Amino acid sequence: MFHKKHKGFSMLDKKSLTWFLLISFGFSWVLFTLPIAFKADATLYSYTMLGAFSLAMWGPGIAALLVTRFVARQPLSTLRLKTLGAKPFYFWAWFLPILLSLLTFAFSLLFGTGKFDSSFTFLAETVANAPAGTEIPPLEVIVLSQSLFAITLAPFINILFAMGEELGWRGFLLPLLRPLGDWQALLLSGFVWGIWHAPTTLLHGYNFPLHPYLGILVMTVGCMLLGVILGWLYLKTQSPWAPALAHGTFNAVAGISFYFLHPEGLDTALAGNPLGVAGWAAMLLVIAGLLLTRQLTPHPAPTE
């Protein structure tokens, strides 16, 4: 799975790397910026942000397809979209994000940055804004149904967009950076992934609304750690489908913790958000588990 020797910067395909970054960032950052034009209308702004952000997730994937075909002049089969790889890792692709969400909640309580809320205040405040006359089921029913949907159907729906990112970050960028050494490739691809999100935090307060600037750093560290886990899935299966499933599941369950945390004084950079500090602890624990079980061990790189 991992190269034992670092081949060095001189072995990188710098032309492909440059074009990939230009297309990925250019395409997605335009879409990340677009919702600003609709900020005067809260409803339209919300819908525009959802649509633009969803399309922006395909920036890295489009870049991977274009660069592979027209810059590197390689067949698209090198992106391994027709490969699934070892099937047992698809269980881990589904289960690990759920575990990360649970651990994030646990560390939020352990660190004292989040307070357990059995009254579901966050959800109660959300449904209070529903149009008059809307029939609202009991909060417990909403939490249960939303949680079940998040761990069953939502991951597979989310693959439609998560694949756009994973085809680029793990399917293209990670192998491209492997001459630097596998750990370097995992962390650097995660760093690029984190910086790619910068406009969402800076312009829209996405994920970390209290920290438009510091949130970029928090997001980047989170992406570097999560990138190790998603990269591990890619390198184990040699397929972008496993990290895409994991990414889709991660997005589906990331918000579940907030149902059980009191919103008063809650800082998502510290608690609840699996890409924040509590999530860092969760991901470090999972990575430590992969190391202790010798999942992160050197193996030859694929020849394709």
C-alpha positions as CSV (number, residue, x, y, z in Angstrom):
1,M,0.0,0.0,0.0
2,F,2.8,2.5,0.8
3,H,6.0,3.2,-1.0
4,K,9.0,2.5,1.3
5,K,11.3,4.9,-0.5
6,H,10.7,8.6,-1.3
7,K,11.3,9.2,-5.0
8,G,11.4,13.0,-4.5
9,F,10.0,16.1,-5.9
10,S,11.9,15.6,-9.2
11,M,9.7,12.6,-10.0
12,L,6.5,14.6,-9.8
13,D,4.5,15.2,-13.0
14,K,4.4,19.0,-12.3
15,K,2.5,19.9,-15.5
16,S,-0.4,17.6,-14.6
17,L,-0.2,18.8,-10.9
18,T,-0.4,22.5,-12.0
19,W,-3.3,22.0,-14.4
20,F,-5.2,19.9,-11.9
21,L,-4.9,22.5,-9.2
22,L,-5.8,25.4,-11.5
23,I,-9.0,23.6,-12.8
24,S,-10.0,22.3,-9.4
25,F,-9.7,25.6,-7.6
26,G,-10.9,27.8,-10.5
27,F,-14.1,25.8,-11.2
28,S,-15.0,25.3,-7.5
29,W,-14.0,28.7,-6.2
30,V,-16.3,30.5,-8.7
31,L,-19.2,28.4,-7.5
32,F,-18.2,28.9,-3.8
33,T,-18.3,32.7,-4.5
34,L,-21.6,32.7,-6.5
35,P,-24.1,32.6,-3.5
36,I,-22.8,36.0,-2.3
37,A,-24.8,37.6,-5.1
38,F,-28.0,36.4,-3.4
39,K,-27.2,37.1,0.2
40,A,-30.0,39.8,0.4
41,D,-32.6,37.1,0.2
42,A,-32.1,34.5,3.0
43,T,-34.1,31.8,1.3
44,L,-32.6,32.2,-2.1
45,Y,-29.2,32.5,-0.6
46,S,-29.6,29.2,1.2
47,Y,-30.8,27.3,-1.9
48,T,-28.1,28.9,-4.1
49,M,-25.4,27.9,-1.6
50,L,-26.7,24.3,-1.5
51,G,-26.8,24.0,-5.3
52,A,-23.5,25.8,-5.9
53,F,-21.6,23.9,-3.2
54,S,-22.9,20.6,-4.6
55,L,-21.8,21.4,-8.1
56,A,-18.4,22.7,-6.7
57,M,-17.7,19.2,-5.3
58,W,-17.2,18.1,-8.9
59,G,-14.4,20.6,-9.5
60,P,-11.7,18.1,-8.5
61,G,-13.3,15.3,-10.4
62,I,-13.7,17.3,-13.6
63,A,-10.1,18.4,-13.2
64,A,-8.9,14.8,-12.8
65,L,-10.8,13.7,-16.0
66,L,-9.5,16.6,-18.1
67,V,-5.9,16.4,-16.9
68,T,-5.8,12.6,-17.3
69,R,-7.1,12.7,-20.8
70,F,-5.6,15.9,-22.3
71,V,-2.5,16.8,-20.2
72,A,-1.1,13.5,-19.0
73,R,-2.6,11.8,-22.2
74,Q,-3.5,8.7,-20.2
75,P,-6.6,6.6,-20.6
76,L,-9.4,7.4,-18.2
77,S,-9.2,3.8,-17.0
78,T,-6.1,4.9,-15.0
79,L,-8.6,6.7,-12.6
80,R,-9.9,3.2,-11.8
81,L,-13.6,4.1,-11.9
82,K,-14.4,0.5,-13.1
83,T,-12.5,-0.9,-10.1
84,L,-14.0,-1.7,-6.7
85,G,-11.2,-3.5,-5.0
86,A,-11.4,-5.5,-1.8
87,K,-15.0,-5.6,-0.7
88,P,-14.5,-5.8,3.1
89,F,-13.2,-2.2,3.1
90,Y,-16.6,-1.0,2.0
91,F,-17.9,-1.9,5.4
92,W,-15.2,0.2,6.9
93,A,-15.9,3.0,4.5
94,W,-19.5,3.1,5.8
95,F,-18.7,2.3,9.5
96,L,-15.7,4.5,10.3
97,P,-17.5,7.9,9.6
98,I,-20.3,6.8,11.9
99,L,-17.7,5.9,14.5
100,L,-16.0,9.3,14.0
101,S,-19.3,11.1,14.6
102,L,-19.9,9.2,17.8
103,L,-16.4,9.8,19.0
104,T,-16.6,13.5,18.1
105,F,-19.7,13.7,20.4
106,A,-17.9,11.8,23.1
107,F,-14.8,14.1,23.0
108,S,-17.0,17.2,22.9
109,L,-18.4,16.1,26.3
110,L,-15.0,14.9,27.6
111,F,-13.3,18.2,26.7
112,G,-16.1,20.2,28.2
113,T,-16.6,22.1,25.0
114,G,-20.2,20.8,24.5
115,K,-23.1,20.2,26.9
116,F,-25.4,17.2,26.6
117,D,-28.9,18.2,25.7
118,S,-31.7,15.6,26.1
119,S,-34.3,18.2,25.2
120,F,-33.0,18.5,21.6
121,T,-33.0,22.3,21.9
122,F,-31.1,22.8,18.6
123,L,-33.8,20.9,16.7
124,A,-36.6,22.5,18.6
125,E,-35.3,26.0,17.6
126,T,-35.1,24.8,14.0
127,V,-38.6,23.4,13.7
128,A,-40.0,26.5,15.5
129,N,-39.3,28.4,12.3
130,A,-41.5,26.1,10.3
131,P,-44.5,27.7,8.5
132,A,-47.6,28.1,10.6
133,G,-49.9,25.1,10.4
134,T,-47.1,22.7,9.6
135,E,-47.6,19.4,11.5
136,I,-44.5,18.7,13.4
137,P,-43.9,15.1,14.8
138,P,-42.4,14.6,18.2
139,L,-38.7,15.7,18.3
140,E,-37.6,12.1,19.3
141,V,-39.3,10.8,16.1
142,I,-37.5,13.4,14.0
143,V,-34.1,12.6,15.6
144,L,-34.6,8.8,15.2
145,S,-35.8,9.1,11.6
146,Q,-33.1,11.6,10.6
147,S,-30.4,9.4,12.2
148,L,-31.6,6.2,10.5
149,F,-31.7,8.0,7.1
150,A,-28.2,9.4,7.7
151,I,-26.7,6.0,8.2
152,T,-28.7,4.0,5.6
153,L,-29.8,5.8,2.4
154,A,-28.1,9.2,2.7
155,P,-24.5,7.8,2.2
156,F,-25.4,6.3,-1.2
157,I,-27.3,9.5,-2.3
158,N,-24.3,11.6,-1.3
159,I,-21.9,9.4,-3.4
160,L,-23.2,11.3,-6.5
161,F,-21.4,14.4,-5.3
162,A,-18.7,12.9,-3.0
163,M,-17.3,11.1,-6.0
164,G,-16.5,14.4,-7.6
165,E,-14.1,15.2,-4.8
166,E,-12.8,11.7,-4.2
167,L,-12.0,11.1,-7.9
168,G,-9.9,14.3,-7.7
169,W,-8.3,14.2,-4.3
170,R,-7.8,10.5,-3.8
171,G,-8.2,9.0,-7.3
172,F,-5.9,11.5,-9.0
173,L,-3.9,13.8,-6.6
174,L,-2.9,11.2,-4.1
175,P,-1.3,8.8,-6.6
176,L,0.3,11.8,-8.4
177,L,2.0,12.9,-5.1
178,R,3.2,9.4,-4.1
179,P,6.7,9.9,-5.4
180,L,7.2,12.2,-2.4
181,G,6.5,9.3,-0.1
182,D,3.1,8.0,1.0
183,W,2.8,9.8,4.3
184,Q,3.7,13.1,2.5
185,A,1.2,12.3,-0.2
186,L,-1.6,11.6,2.2
187,L,-1.0,14.8,4.3
188,L,-0.2,17.1,1.4
189,S,-3.3,16.0,-0.6
190,G,-5.3,16.6,2.6
191,F,-3.8,20.0,3.0
192,V,-4.7,21.0,-0.6
193,W,-8.2,19.6,0.1
194,G,-8.5,21.8,3.2
195,I,-7.3,25.0,1.4
196,W,-9.8,24.3,-1.4
197,H,-12.6,24.7,1.2
198,A,-11.3,28.2,2.2
199,P,-14.0,30.3,0.5
200,T,-16.8,28.4,2.1
201,T,-15.6,29.4,5.5
202,L,-14.2,32.8,4.7
203,L,-17.2,34.0,2.7
204,H,-20.1,32.1,4.2
205,G,-19.0,30.9,7.6
206,Y,-19.7,27.4,6.5
207,N,-18.8,24.8,9.2
208,F,-17.3,27.3,11.5
209,P,-19.5,30.5,11.5
210,L,-17.7,32.0,14.6
211,H,-14.3,31.8,12.9
212,P,-14.2,32.9,9.3
213,Y,-10.4,33.1,9.3
214,L,-9.3,30.7,12.0
215,G,-11.9,28.3,10.6
216,I,-9.7,27.8,7.5
217,L,-6.9,26.5,9.7
218,V,-9.3,24.2,11.6
219,M,-10.8,22.9,8.4
220,T,-7.4,22.3,6.8
221,V,-6.2,20.3,9.8
222,G,-9.4,18.3,9.8
223,C,-9.1,17.6,6.1
224,M,-5.5,16.4,6.5
225,L,-6.5,13.9,9.2
226,L,-9.6,12.7,7.4
227,G,-7.5,12.6,4.2
228,V,-5.3,9.9,5.9
229,I,-8.4,7.7,6.6
230,L,-9.9,8.3,3.1
231,G,-6.5,7.8,1.5
232,W,-6.1,4.5,3.4
233,L,-9.3,3.3,1.9
234,Y,-8.2,4.3,-1.6
235,L,-4.8,2.6,-1.2
236,K,-6.3,-0.5,0.2
237,T,-8.9,-0.9,-2.6
238,Q,-7.1,1.0,-5.4
239,S,-10.6,2.5,-6.2
240,P,-12.2,5.9,-5.7
241,W,-15.5,4.2,-4.8
242,A,-14.5,3.3,-1.3
243,P,-13.4,6.8,-0.2
244,A,-16.5,8.2,-2.0
245,L,-18.7,6.0,0.1
246,A,-16.8,7.1,3.2
247,H,-17.1,10.7,2.2
248,G,-20.8,10.4,1.5
249,T,-21.4,8.7,4.9
250,F,-19.2,11.4,6.6
251,N,-21.3,14.2,5.2
252,A,-24.5,12.4,6.1
253,V,-23.7,11.8,9.8
254,A,-21.5,14.9,10.5
255,G,-24.4,16.9,11.9
256,I,-26.0,14.2,14.2
257,S,-24.0,15.3,17.2
258,F,-25.7,18.7,17.2
259,Y,-29.0,17.1,18.0
260,F,-27.6,16.1,21.4
261,L,-25.5,19.2,22.2
262,H,-27.0,22.4,23.7
263,P,-26.6,25.2,21.1
264,E,-26.0,28.0,23.7
265,G,-22.4,29.0,23.6
266,L,-21.5,26.1,21.3
267,D,-18.4,26.7,19.2
268,T,-18.4,24.3,16.2
269,A,-14.6,24.6,15.9
270,L,-14.3,23.0,19.3
271,A,-17.4,20.7,19.7
272,G,-19.8,18.7,17.6
273,N,-18.2,19.2,14.2
274,P,-16.1,16.1,13.2
275,L,-13.7,18.4,11.3
276,G,-13.2,20.5,14.4
277,V,-11.0,19.9,17.5
278,A,-13.2,17.2,19.0
279,G,-13.2,15.5,15.5
280,W,-9.4,15.8,15.4
281,A,-9.2,13.7,18.5
282,A,-11.6,11.2,17.1
283,M,-9.6,10.9,13.8
284,L,-6.3,10.7,15.6
285,L,-7.7,7.8,17.6
286,V,-8.9,6.0,14.5
287,I,-5.5,6.6,12.7
288,A,-3.7,5.2,15.8
289,G,-5.9,2.1,15.6
290,L,-4.9,1.7,11.9
291,L,-1.3,2.0,12.9
292,L,-1.6,-0.4,15.8
293,T,-3.3,-3.0,13.7
294,R,-0.6,-2.5,11.0
295,Q,-3.0,-1.3,8.4
296,L,-0.7,1.6,7.6
297,T,2.3,-0.5,6.5
298,P,4.5,-0.3,3.4
299,H,3.5,-2.1,0.3
300,P,4.5,-1.6,-3.4
301,A,2.6,1.0,-5.3
302,P,0.2,-0.1,-8.0
303,T,1.7,-0.5,-11.5
304,E,-1.4,1.0,-13.3
